[in-house]
């Protein structure tokens, strides 16, 4: 798991609004098979479109601060 994915996971875990977030899609299958996933899909149950947009912005903002140019 690369450093950016680890940072995204730490941001998700530190936000109470995203506490129900689960890993979904091919990353689950790949992890079970012992294969390094090429991408990660997350599912956030019971979230509105506006909340999802806000969460995405927060994650991107935190990533930009963590990995400045």
C-alpha positions in Angstrom: 0.0 0.0 0.0 1.6 3.3 -1.1 2.0 6.4 1.1 -0.9 8.3 -0.5 -3.4 5.5 0.1 -2.2 5.3 3.7 -2.7 9.0 4.1 -6.2 8.8 2.6 -7.1 6.0 5.1 -5.8 8.0 8.0 -7.9 11.0 7.0 -11.0 8.8 6.7 -10.3 7.2 10.1 -9.8 10.6 11.8 -13.2 12.0 10.5 -16.2 10.9 12.6 -18.5 11.7 9.6 -16.7 9.1 7.6 -16.6 6.4 10.3 -18.9 4.0 8.3 -16.6 4.0 5.3 -15.7 0.6 3.9 -13.3 -0.7 1.3 -15.2 -2.0 -1.7 -14.6 -3.4 -5.2 -11.6 -5.1 -6.7 -9.3 -4.0 -3.8 -11.2 -6.4 -1.5 -10.8 -9.3 -3.9 -7.2 -8.5 -4.5 -6.5 -8.3 -0.8 -8.1 -11.6 -0.1 -6.1 -13.2 -2.9 -2.9 -11.6 -1.6 -2.4 -9.3 -4.6 -1.5 -5.7 -4.2 -4.6 -3.7 -5.3 -4.0 -1.3 -8.2 -6.8 1.0 -7.0 -9.1 1.5 -4.0 -12.8 2.1 -3.9 -14.5 3.3 -0.8 -18.2 3.2 0.0 -19.6 5.7 2.5 -23.1 4.5 3.6 -25.9 7.1 4.1 -24.0 10.1 2.8 -25.6 12.9 0.8 -24.1 14.2 -2.5 -23.1 17.4 -0.8 -21.5 15.6 2.2 -19.6 13.4 -0.3 -18.3 16.4 -2.2 -17.3 18.0 1.1 -15.5 14.9 2.3 -13.7 14.5 -1.1 -12.6 18.2 -0.8 -11.4 17.6 2.7 -9.4 14.5 1.7 -7.8 16.3 -1.3 -7.0 19.4 0.8 -5.3 17.2 3.5 -3.4 15.4 0.8 -2.2 18.6 -0.7 -1.0 19.7 2.7 0.7 16.4 3.4 2.5 16.3 0.0 3.4 19.9 -0.9 5.4 20.5 -4.2 
